[in-house]
Amino acid sequence: MLICLASIFKYCNGLSVFMNPKKLNPKASGLSFGILYSASLFLLALLPVLFNGWAKTAVLEMSSLYIGYGPSFKGALFGLVYGFVMGSVFGYLLALLYNKFSR
């Protein structure tokens, strides 16, 4: 098996693929994390409304972290904004840290 992997790496310029990791784009990473986290908070807030109280406890626990967030359409909009801001900041910082420590 190792011989097979070694022959594959020979065609990928040796082990240079693993020695020089590519850099992450912090803006793109922040945008993608923001979109994913905002969509998840938005859908989580709408679950109790759409499915007769399902996951209401989870939404109420999250509402202790985010002011205005709750199991309603208005709360889902708050979650959309909070999720985008928090996810964008986290994704941006994660990409910066990755680029700094991957040298």
C-alpha positions in Angstrom: 0.0 0.0 0.0 2.8 2.4 0.8 4.4 1.7 -2.6 1.1 2.5 -4.3 0.8 5.8 -2.4 4.5 6.7 -3.1 3.8 6.2 -6.8 0.8 8.5 -6.7 2.8 11.2 -4.9 5.6 10.9 -7.5 3.1 12.2 -10.1 2.0 15.1 -7.7 5.5 16.7 -7.6 6.7 14.6 -4.7 5.7 15.5 -1.2 5.7 19.2 -2.0 1.9 19.1 -1.9 2.1 18.5 1.9 5.1 20.7 2.6 3.6 23.9 1.3 -0.1 24.0 2.4 -2.2 26.6 0.5 -3.4 29.7 2.3 -7.0 30.2 3.2 -8.7 33.4 2.0 -10.0 35.0 5.2 -12.8 37.0 3.5 -14.1 34.0 1.7 -13.9 31.9 4.9 -15.7 34.5 6.9 -18.4 34.8 4.3 -19.0 31.1 4.1 -19.0 30.5 7.9 -21.4 33.5 8.2 -23.8 32.2 5.7 -23.8 28.7 7.1 -24.2 29.7 10.7 -26.9 32.3 10.0 -28.9 29.7 7.9 -28.6 27.2 10.8 -29.8 29.6 13.4 -32.6 30.8 11.1 -33.9 27.3 10.5 -33.5 26.3 14.1 -35.7 29.2 15.2 -38.4 28.2 12.7 -38.5 24.5 13.7 -40.8 25.1 16.6 -43.1 27.2 14.5 -43.4 24.8 11.7 -43.4 21.5 13.6 -45.6 22.3 16.6 -43.0 23.0 19.3 -40.3 20.6 18.1 -36.8 21.8 19.3 -38.3 24.6 21.3 -36.1 23.9 24.3 -33.0 24.2 22.2 -34.2 27.6 20.8 -35.0 28.9 24.2 -31.5 27.9 25.4 -29.9 29.7 22.5 -32.1 32.8 23.3 -30.1 33.2 26.5 -27.0 33.9 24.3 -28.6 36.0 21.7 -31.0 38.9 22.7 -34.2 38.8 20.6 -33.7 35.3 19.3 -36.6 33.0 19.9 -39.1 30.5 18.4 -40.8 33.0 16.0 -40.3 34.5 12.6 -39.0 37.7 14.3 -36.6 35.7 16.4 -35.4 33.8 13.3 -34.5 37.1 11.7 -32.5 38.1 14.8 -30.8 34.7 14.5 -30.1 35.4 10.8 -28.2 38.6 11.7 -26.5 37.3 14.8 -25.4 34.1 12.9 -24.0 36.0 10.0 -22.0 38.4 12.3 -20.7 35.7 14.6 -20.0 33.2 11.9 -18.2 35.8 9.7 -15.9 36.9 12.6 -15.2 33.3 13.6 -14.5 32.2 10.0 -12.2 35.2 9.4 -10.2 34.7 12.6 -10.0 30.9 11.9 -8.5 31.5 8.5 -6.0 34.1 9.8 -4.9 31.7 12.5 -4.6 28.9 10.0 -2.5 31.0 7.7 -0.3 32.2 10.6 0.4 28.7 12.0 0.7 26.8 8.7 4.0 28.4 7.8 
